[in-house]
Structure formats: structure tokens, C-alpha cells
Amino acid sequence: MKGERGELDALHDVPLDVTAVLGSRRMTIAELLTLGEGTIVTLDRSVQAPIDVLAGGTPVARGEIVAIDDRFAVRITGVVAGTS
């Protein structure tokens, strides 16, 4: 176990894209071409549903959206098994 930890320590400074996914929607090209300012696009999740947090495209956690000053943030509510 200690050897594994040392191997992970070598990766601590590697940058990784983290993405918060609110939901998605499949659209036709015709629907996409009608989008304009003010258009509302409904997503496949309810407001109360947790969002997915991805690291490098892989799900690592779930959470809820919060606002901090003028920015959105994610409060982690659960970690995906095998990532902690």
C-alpha cells in the first residue's frame, strides 16, 4: 500500500480537466440551427437531481450547484466508488 501511495505522489502536479455536467439534450441539426439569444434548452435532469463531476472524462463524484460570489461552484455530495 505504501508503494502505491508513493507512485500517486508523483502525479500530484499533473493538470487534469474537471467538468461539472448539469444534464444533456439530444437535438437535430434543424433544432440546433433555430437556437438564438433567449432560447431555453431543457435538459434531461430535474433541478433537484445531483450533477456529475468528471475528471478527464471519468465520473469521480456527484454534487449540487452552489453560488459563491459571482461564480458557480459544486458542493460534493458523494464520491464515485473506487476514486477516493
C-alpha positions as CSV (number, residue, x, y, z in Angstrom):
1,M,0.0,0.0,0.0
2,K,2.8,2.4,0.8
3,G,4.4,1.8,-2.6
4,E,1.1,2.7,-4.3
5,R,0.9,6.0,-2.4
6,G,4.4,6.9,-3.5
7,E,3.5,6.3,-7.1
8,L,0.5,8.5,-6.8
9,D,2.5,11.3,-5.2
10,A,4.4,11.6,-8.5
11,L,1.2,12.5,-10.2
12,H,0.1,15.3,-7.8
13,D,1.2,18.1,-10.1
14,V,-0.3,16.7,-13.4
15,P,-3.1,19.0,-14.6
16,L,-6.5,17.4,-15.3
17,D,-9.7,18.9,-16.7
18,V,-12.6,18.7,-14.3
19,T,-16.1,19.2,-15.7
20,A,-19.5,19.5,-13.9
21,V,-22.3,18.1,-16.0
22,L,-25.8,19.6,-15.4
23,G,-27.5,17.4,-18.0
24,S,-27.8,16.9,-21.7
25,R,-30.2,17.0,-24.6
26,R,-30.1,15.4,-28.0
27,M,-31.2,17.8,-30.8
28,T,-31.5,17.6,-34.5
29,I,-29.4,19.9,-36.7
30,A,-32.6,21.7,-37.6
31,E,-33.3,22.4,-33.9
32,L,-29.7,23.5,-33.3
33,L,-30.0,26.0,-36.2
34,T,-33.0,27.6,-34.6
35,L,-31.2,28.4,-31.4
36,G,-30.8,32.1,-30.7
37,E,-30.4,34.5,-27.8
38,G,-33.0,33.9,-25.2
39,T,-33.8,30.4,-26.4
40,I,-34.3,28.0,-23.5
41,V,-32.9,24.5,-23.9
42,T,-34.4,22.0,-21.4
43,L,-32.1,19.3,-20.1
44,D,-32.7,15.6,-19.2
45,R,-32.4,16.2,-15.4
46,S,-34.6,17.8,-12.8
47,V,-33.5,20.8,-10.8
48,Q,-33.1,18.6,-7.7
49,A,-31.0,15.9,-9.4
50,P,-27.3,15.8,-8.5
51,I,-24.8,16.8,-11.1
52,D,-21.9,14.6,-12.3
53,V,-18.3,15.7,-11.7
54,L,-15.9,14.3,-14.3
55,A,-12.1,14.3,-14.2
56,G,-10.5,13.6,-17.5
57,G,-14.0,12.5,-18.8
58,T,-14.3,9.9,-16.0
59,P,-17.1,10.2,-13.3
60,V,-15.5,10.8,-9.9
61,A,-18.2,12.5,-7.8
62,R,-21.7,13.8,-7.6
63,G,-22.8,17.1,-6.2
64,E,-25.0,20.1,-6.2
65,I,-24.6,23.6,-7.7
66,V,-23.9,26.5,-5.3
67,A,-23.1,30.1,-5.9
68,I,-20.0,31.7,-4.4
69,D,-19.9,35.5,-5.1
70,D,-20.4,35.7,-8.8
71,R,-19.3,32.2,-9.7
72,F,-20.9,28.8,-9.8
73,A,-19.3,26.0,-7.7
74,V,-20.1,22.4,-6.9
75,R,-20.6,21.0,-3.4
76,I,-19.6,17.4,-3.5
77,T,-22.3,15.2,-2.0
78,G,-20.7,11.8,-2.9
79,V,-17.6,10.2,-4.4
80,V,-17.9,7.5,-7.0
81,A,-16.7,4.2,-5.7
82,G,-13.0,3.5,-6.4
83,T,-12.0,7.2,-6.7
84,S,-11.3,8.0,-3.1
